[in-house]
Amino acid sequence: PSGVYRIKGTIGVRYRASTRNYSVNVVGPSVHIAVAPPRCAANNLVAIGMSLDADDVRYRMRSALAPV
């Protein structure tokens, strides 16, 4: 979303019968993804930036975390 310069958190990725959690850090064009530590809560992302449209950010984050 416009104004966001960093996104960080943990996402759960389901593959067949299991789910693996990943730590996600995005700063500008750089994306870093790693296996999350055990017992880390999944599907928690935080957007950091200036002059954010909070409703737009929430909508986009929920859409990104929605199962497909």
C-alpha positions as CSV (number, residue, x, y, z in Angstrom):
1,P,0.0,0.0,0.0
2,S,1.0,3.6,-0.6
3,G,3.2,5.0,2.2
4,V,4.3,1.6,3.6
5,Y,8.1,1.2,3.8
6,R,8.3,-1.9,6.0
7,I,6.2,-5.0,6.6
8,K,7.2,-7.6,9.2
9,G,5.6,-10.6,10.9
10,T,4.9,-14.3,10.6
11,I,2.7,-16.1,8.1
12,G,1.5,-19.7,8.0
13,V,1.8,-21.6,4.7
14,R,-0.3,-24.7,4.3
15,Y,0.8,-27.5,2.1
16,R,-1.4,-30.5,2.0
17,A,-2.0,-31.6,5.6
18,S,0.7,-29.5,7.3
19,T,1.4,-25.8,7.9
20,R,4.8,-24.2,8.2
21,N,5.3,-20.8,9.7
22,Y,7.7,-18.3,8.1
23,S,9.1,-14.9,9.3
24,V,8.7,-12.2,6.7
25,N,10.6,-8.9,6.6
26,V,10.1,-6.5,3.7
27,V,11.9,-3.2,3.5
28,G,11.5,-1.3,0.3
29,P,12.3,-3.7,-2.5
30,S,14.1,-6.2,-0.2
31,V,12.2,-9.3,0.9
32,H,13.6,-11.7,3.5
33,I,11.8,-14.9,4.4
34,A,13.0,-17.6,6.9
35,V,11.5,-20.5,8.8
36,A,9.9,-19.1,11.9
37,P,10.9,-20.2,15.4
38,P,8.8,-23.0,16.9
39,R,5.6,-21.8,18.6
40,C,5.6,-18.5,16.8
41,A,2.0,-17.3,16.2
42,A,1.2,-17.3,12.4
43,N,-0.6,-14.7,10.3
44,N,0.5,-11.6,12.1
45,L,1.8,-8.9,9.9
46,V,2.6,-5.2,10.7
47,A,2.9,-2.4,8.2
48,I,5.1,0.5,9.1
49,G,5.0,3.8,7.2
50,M,3.9,7.4,7.0
51,S,0.5,8.8,6.1
52,L,-1.1,5.4,5.8
53,D,-4.7,4.8,4.8
54,A,-5.4,2.4,7.7
55,D,-8.5,0.9,6.1
56,D,-6.6,0.2,2.8
57,V,-3.7,-1.4,4.7
58,R,-6.0,-3.6,6.7
59,Y,-7.9,-4.7,3.6
60,R,-4.7,-5.5,1.7
61,M,-3.1,-7.4,4.7
62,R,-6.3,-9.5,5.2
63,S,-6.4,-10.3,1.5
64,A,-2.7,-11.3,1.5
65,L,-3.3,-13.6,4.5
66,A,-6.5,-15.2,3.2
67,P,-6.3,-18.9,2.3
68,V,-6.5,-19.7,-1.4
